[in-house]
Amino acid sequence: MRQLLNLIVGKTTSFLSLAMLLGVLGTFVPQHAVAQSDEGFRHKIPPTASGVERNRQASLWVMEVDIKQMRLIWVDMPDAKTGEVKPELFYYLCYRGINRPVAVPATRETQPKNRLDSEPGPAIFIPEFTLIPTDTDNKQEFIDVIVPEVVEQINKKERRKYKNSVTVVGAVPKATTEKINDDNAIYGVAVFRGINPEIDRFTIYMNGFSNGYEVTEGPDGEPLVNRKTIMQKVWRPGDEFDPESLELSYVGDPEWVFRPDSKPPAAK
């Protein structure tokens, strides 16, 4: 009986020692060895589509989109007037998108009203980003800009080759249920320039990640095309005189909305 107890105690002690050892070793295991890094893409926008949307648009596609926290970067740029090179502050937003299958009803229950003769645009990925301040009476819109020198510095900082809103344009990838990877995903970055440092709150609209649309009656009685767009509110706390130290925070979760198109497509 004594031998049996000694055996049980010995095994228990060995097990506890092993568990403690593994726990200590675990603190030295790199995080990327435990789980694959998400590269900071912690804000997820699922490819949602209502039954009404799927019922009225047979060719509907919606991407699953991940975005990083919006960041700031200083880049030495020549002054447009004097040619003097000096640091300039840019805002940027890294994203990745993957096309996911959308279940379209085999039989349509209703015919959509105000339908365009031709659905707007082919299956081409053409992203558009708009930043609109919300804490100022001065109505402004900032459109993402194409500055190769800035994207080059962003890629060095982020350790990935992101494309700007021109070089990223291309055919929408085939819908897939596979895990996101470099082969089936689109990696891009939106860059904003000339934002007043006094602006603390703004909204970003991300267009082009779906071909979804709805047609409503505009103020002039003419058809108004509303595009399926991602909306994200942003807050920039801190001091306007020390913008480099600021962190940009998202207010709430990103969501899909329908936003009026700047120019309705001509029906064919």
N, C-alpha and C positions, 0 to 999 in steps of 0.2 A: 504493500500500500504506500509506504514511504517512497519507494522508487517511482511509483506512478505519479505521486504529487511532485517529486523533484523534476520529473520529465515535463509535466504540464507547466510548472513554474519556469523551467528553462526555456521552453518554446515560447511562452508568453513574453518573457523578457527579451528574447531574440526578436520577436515580432515588433515589440515596441521600439527597440533600438533601431531596427530597420526602418520603421515608419518615421522616427525622428530624423534619421540620416537622410531619407528621401525628402523630408520637409526642408532640411537645411540646404540640400543640393538644389532643390527646386527654386530657391531664392537666387541661385546663380545661373539658372537656365534663361537664355535670352527669350524675350517675349515672342519674337517671331518664330522661335522653335516650337512654342506651344500651340500657336494658332497663326494662320496666315494673316499678314498685316492687311488692314483695309486701306492703308495709305492715307488715312485721314478723311476718307469719304464716309463720314458718320451721319450725314443727313440724307435720308432716303425718300424718294418720291416714287411710290408704286405706280404701275401703269393702269390706272383705274379708268373705267368707262361704264357709264350707266346703260341700262337696257335701251333707253330711248336713243342714246348715241349709236349703239350697235345696230339698232333696228333701222335707223335712217341712213346709215352710211356703210355700204358694203365693203368699201376699200379702206376702212378705218385701221390705222396703226397708231400705237401709243408706246413710247419708250419707257423703260424703267430708268430713272435718272438718279445719280448720286452726286452730291456736291460737297466740296470742302468748305471749311469756314472761310469767309471772305477775308482777304489779307491786303496789306500795303507793301509797296516796294519802292525804294528810291533808285532811280536810274539816271546816270549822267546823260543829259540831252543838250544839243546845241540850241541856243536861243534863235527863234525864227527871224528876229530883226537884227540882232548884233552878231550872231554866230558864236557867241560865247558859250562854252560848255559849262553847265551847272546842274546840280542834282534836281530832279523833278519827281514829285510824288504821284504814283499810280495806284489805283485800286484794281484788284483782280480776283476772279472767281474761277476755280478749277472745277471741271465737271467730267463725268463719264456717263455714257448712255448705251443701253442695249435694247434692241427691239424684241419685244415679247409678243407671243401670240394673243390675239384678241378673238374671243368666241363671238362669232356673228350668227344671229338666228338664221336657221335654214329657211324659215318662212316668215316674211315680214307681215306683221299684223296691221300696220297702217302705212299709208303713203305720207311721207313728210311734207309739210307745207313750206312754201317759199324756197323750194329746192332749186339750186342752180342747174342750168342745163348741162353744165360740165363741172364735176367736182374740182375744186381749186388746186391745181398743181399736181405734178407727177410725184412719185415716191422718191423725192430728193431731200436729203438732209441739208437744210439751210438755216442755221441758228441765228437768232436775232436777240440781243439783250438790251434792255432799256432800264435805266436807273432814274427814278423820279423822287426828288426830295419831298418830304411830307411835313416838315417843320418850318417852312418858309412860305411867305405870301407870294414870293417871286416864282412863278411857274416856269420850271425848267425840266428838260429831259436830256439825259446823257446817254448817247448810244455808244456801244462798245467800239473801240477804235483798233485799227490795225497798225501796230508799231513793232516791227520785227525785232528791234533791239531790246525792247521790253520783254517780249516773249522769250527771247534767248536767255535773259537774266532770270526770268521766272522758271524756266526749265532747269537751269543750274541749281536754283534754290530748292525746287521741288523734286529734283532728281528723276524727272520723267520728261519725255518729249511730248508736250501738248501742242496742239495746232490752234491757230487763230481762227476767227470766224470766216475767213476766206479759204485758207488751205484745208480746212476740215470739211468743206462742202463736197458732197458726193452722194452716191446712191444709198438709200436706206438699207442697212444690212438685213439679211434674211432673218425673220423671226425665229427665235430659238428658246428652248427651255433649259439649255445648258448653263452651267455656272459661269459667271462673268469672267472673261479673261482678255488678254491682249488681242486675240484674234477676232473675237466677236463683239468687242465694245469699241465705242468712239471716245477718244480722250481729247478734250479741248479746253480752252481758257478764254474768258471774256475779260477785256481790259478797259478800264474807264480812266479818263483824263480830265484834268481841270476842275475837279470837284471842290467847291468852296469848303475850307476847313471848318467853317462855322456850322455846316450841315451835320446834324447828329442822327437824324432819322430819315430813312428813305425806303422805297419799295423797288425791288428788282423784278422785272418781267422777263421770263425766258420763253421765247417762242421758237418753234421749229421742231420740237420733240414729239409732235403728233400732227397729223393732218386733219384732226377733228375740227369741225366748224358747225355753226348754226347760223341761220339767216333770220333776221328780225327786221322790223320796219324802222327805218331811221327817222330822224327829226323832220326830214324833208319829204317823208313818205316813200322814199326810195329804199330798196332792199339794202340792209346793212349786214355785212359778213363779220361774224365774231369768231375769232380763232381760239382753239383750245391752247391755253398758255399756263405756264407754271408761275406762281406768284410767291415771293418770299419777302417778308418785312425784315429790315435790318436796323440795328441801333448801334451807334458808335459813341460809347461813353469816353470821357476824358477831356483833355485840354487842347484847344485848337492850336496853341503855340508849340505843342510837342506831339505832333500827329504820329511820329514814328513809334511811340510807346503805346499807342492805342490798340485795343482789341475790338474787333467788330463782332457783335453778337446778333444772332437771329432771334427775332421776336415771333414766337409760335412756330408751327411747322409749315413747311412749304405746301402749297395746295394747287390743284388744277382749277382754273377759272376760264371763262370765255371773255375775251377782250376784243373790242372793235378793231378790225383791220384798218390799216392806214389807207389802203386803196383796194376796194373790192375788185376781184378779177373779172374780166370781161367774159360773158357767157359765149360759148361757141355753138 
